Every structure is written in C-alpha cells, then in structure tokens.
Amino acid sequence: MSSTVIDVENLYKQYRLGVIGHGTLTHDLQTWWATRRGKEDPNMQIGVQPLVASGNTDGRSFWALRDISLTVEQSEILGIIGKNGAGKSTLLKILSRVTAPTSGAIKVKGRIASLLEVGTGFHPELTGLENIYLNGAILGMSRAEIKGKLDEIVAFAEIEKFIDTPVKRYSSGMYVRLAFAVAAHLEPEILVVDEVLAVGDQAFQKKCTGKMGEISQSQGRTVLFVSHNLAAVENLCSKCAYLDKGSLVKIGDTRDVIGEYLKPKEKTNNTNLEFSTNRTGSGAARITNVILKDSHGVETDSIPMGDSFSVEVYYKGELKRANAAILIGGLYNDRIIESNSYYSHNAVVDLTTGKYTCRFKKNILLPGEYYITAYLGRFDENVDTLKNCLTFSVEPADVYGTGYAPDPRGGIVYADHDWDFENKK
C-alpha cells in the first residue's frame, strides 16, 4: 500500500491581472466598463508593468505556477524555499483548497490544517476558546475530541489569561500562537505552515519547529513548511523543494537543495568580473577579477582541509589610503572568515591599477561549498564590494593525523587541539 499522501502532477496556476475577478461585483463592473470604453482599468494592480517586462505575463495574465510535479510521503517534512514571488504560498493555497489550480492534478489523503496568513480561519468576534471549537469543527472533529485537546492547546499557546477574549483584540503574535496550537493539536493528517511563524518571537518559533518534528516522527503526520529561515529548514526538513519564478528548480535532499538555492546564479569563477552587477560601492576603483590559488600557487576551485591558500584580487583605478578585505561565507553565514588589511596588518596604502593578495596560512574550514566576497575601500567608504564572486569547495583531509577526516556535520571550522585523560584510582 502506497504511503504517498500528496501527489501533484503538472500543476499550473494563472492569475488574471487587472481584469475580472477582483473579489467584489462593484470592482468587476468598474473594470468591465473601463475596458468597454478603452479606458485604463481603475482597479489595475500596482506593479503589473514590471511583471509584463519580465516575460512571465501576456499583459493580462500571470503564471504563478508552471508545471509543478512532486510527491510527499506520510510522516515526511517537506521544506519549500525560494525568493518572494516564487510561488510558494500559491502552491500551499492550492493544496489547502483555498484557491483552485488552472490545470493539473492534485491528490491528497487526509485532513489538512493550514497556517497561511495571520488570522486565517479565525472569526474576529469570537473568543479564543470559541475559535478553537470552530476550527476543530471545520476539521471534522467532534466536540468531545476538541475538548480532550483543549488544555494542551491553551497551554501550548501560552494565552490562558486571554482565552475568553475576542481574538480581534489579540496581537499578531497571539494570533499565531493560538493558530499554530490549534493546527498542531487537532490531529490533521497534514499540517501546512507558511512564513507566518516569523511573526512570533524566537522562543516560540523554536517551540513550533520542535512540535512539527514531534508530530512527524512520533505521530506519523506530514508537514509542509515554507520559510526563509534556511537553518530551520535544514534542521527540520527531511526533504526540500526549491521554487523559482513559479517553476520547480530542484527537489531532494535538503542540504543539496539549499546549496542550489544559494549558489550564485552566474558562474563567475575565472571570468572577467569588471562588468558584474552583483556589487555595491562608490565605484572610485573597480575589482576586475578574483582568483583562488592552492599551496603551490596553482589556480584552483578546491582546497584540502589544513592547506594554505591565497586569494588574488585584480582591480582598476587609483585609490588613496585604501584597505582591502576578503570574506569567506557558507550556506547560512556570509562572514565565516573575514580578513581585513587594516585590522590584521595595519595596512593603509595608496593603490593604482594592479592586484592585492591575501594569503591564508591554514584552511580551517570543514568540507563543503564556500563563497568569496572581495572588498576594496578606504576608512569608512565602500569603494567596491563584489559579493559571492567566486565559489570553491573544501575537501576532507586527515588534519589530525589519526587516519580520520573530521565530520563536515560537526560545524563550520576545525581547531588544532589536544586531549588529556586522567583516571582516578
């Protein structure tokens, strides 16, 4: 028997922009009458013109999702990542039956509880307690079943004092607390969580992610989790899907998918960077190329653990009293290592067209993918910063001389150290 609980095949979703379908009869009639007279639509959405320029519309339609196919198994936690406007929320709304797809097939086994927007599914005039019973009834639960979970829900949401207060008086944080507590404890087979958790404080977010892991592992329920917090996605999700401009770019192992999402979109290694647009600064001088070299001075894109290496940065222009910097970042932190000539060597120099070199005596990074950002400036002025302009990998090595290489899951960097054991008789 198949354990697949969500099966999506060739899903498309198209929105009509500024045409009919504004949600009220008055607005639809205004739009229709303006169109008949050849006038500008008074209800046209702000920002339609940029969408037309992007090539994703025909001027009156916008494809929010294009040919999405994926499956989710029982007890799986699927993370969904992508930039704003990638189609993440639209996909969740379709799965939650808030909106219908334009075309494609969706098969869902079991009840779905969704947290898509703050306050969704709550009646503002009802109290928190009354809304708990309302949401439980929507999920098809009996009053006795809801009552059996009531104490757990109230305790988890931490709003005991306000449970008999109409929710229209709740803050957005209180809304989210109660909404998540209801969705997580009323035993839906599938829990769908959009970015709404970002409204809550850090402690409550951690509490929620822990609860999602618990209901997946111990109760066999499925979770779909959309978030821009990539660390939370990696820690929580067993599988991840990456959406971009309405299309599914990659789905699979969470770390691999996050790596694909964060990878620079233009491969800039060993190319002229003078005209790269991924930069900030006054432009008084300009970085034209960045090269990574190994311990033998050979250009490379891979450095073993423990080896020395250098970064050469070529630039054009004249700059008085300048300083330079190299930043090395990873998946979740763009400043794992920062070397600045002003702080490390008290170096403030006059530069003309040429290059600067930063030499690292030992590669302390654990195996993985890393990115280099090159900087050129003077005192408090950013002259040219080229972000993530070069990608390289760190290969495992026996840096301790024990016959074993450190586990890359053990952190970001390693340190030389010794152990000493003393047994008491």
Summary of the structure (lengths in Angstrom):
residues: 425
radius of gyration: 27.0
end to end distance: 59.1
largest distance: 97.9
contacts: 1282
relative contact order: 0.10
helix: 27%
strand: 33%
